[in-house]
Amino acid sequence: MLRFSVPFTIAGKRKAAESTAQPPTSVCGDCNLRIDVQFPVYLPTDQNTQLENTNEPRCQWDQLMWPCSFALCAVLSSRQDIILSKCTVLEIGAGLALPSLFLYHAAHACKALLCEPQCCTSCEDLDHPDLNVVVTDGKWSLSTKQAIRGSICKCNQQDTSDSDRSHDRAASLQMIEYDWCQPLGEVVEASRLSQEHTPALKLVLASDVLYEKADWDDVFSSIAGLLLFGSREQECICLMSVQVRSCNSACLLSRYALKYGLRMHTLDQEAWLQKIELMQINHEGAAFNSQYRDVAVIELKLGETE
């Protein structure tokens, strides 16, 4: 079983009673979010993160917990504008969907903190998070689906084994089988993104999806299409974590970003590495912190590369 903790700070506001003219009351607090993945996931070794050297068959790749997933969690732990936002987050090539699960758990943790008695008298008085999380992949194994649903179930304290969709006032999470070579309209329709009641797409996540060069055009094309769709209502960005390998240098990534009309910016590695050190990643007693120096987290927006 994989366990890790993500420390983060939140600040919210309690609504004033409608009968008064008082401004909203600020509510702040520190969270130490503990996430358990109730499934014997595999962690790649220092040697096989290069993938061309891995002995793991491709059918098990969705059961591997790559360093890129934790890097995205570290970056997202500072994005309160997402955690406490009424928006949609969509992850492509999700596998075990750890970054999406982090956001889902974080939204619930924020709700629990903001609903504490010492913060307010009633949860009904709060501006609740309303995060809509959509995770997509070409095809999940049954065991991986069970791992994701188990994490949702643990968060919700209810059985979600018979459903791909779980709802809660803090957040919702939907699993959709979508391959980036499929038409974009299919995932838009399946996720109900075009419907009026669905929160606008604000963030696209991609964790270690550039492992086969033949897929790069489809990956960047899908990201560009999703950002274009999301940007109809507000700015939409993509956060992508990349395991630096011989085939994906920064220069090559920039060329692909430019090809699809995207502006690329590499985030400060030291900032999120400090978060990694606090995350207490543990898998049967073993941490694997030495691999993160080979991970880059980049931000993609519509426009020319910086």
Beta strands, then each sheet from edge to edge (+ up, - down):
strand 1: 2-14
strand 2: 25-37
strand 3: 88-92
strand 4: 131-137
strand 5: 165-167
strand 6: 171-177
strand 7: 201-207
strand 8: 237-243
strand 9: 262-266
strand 10: 282-283
strand 11: 295-302
sheet 1: 2+ 1- 10+
sheet 2: 5+ 6- 4- 3- 7- 8- 11+ 9-
end
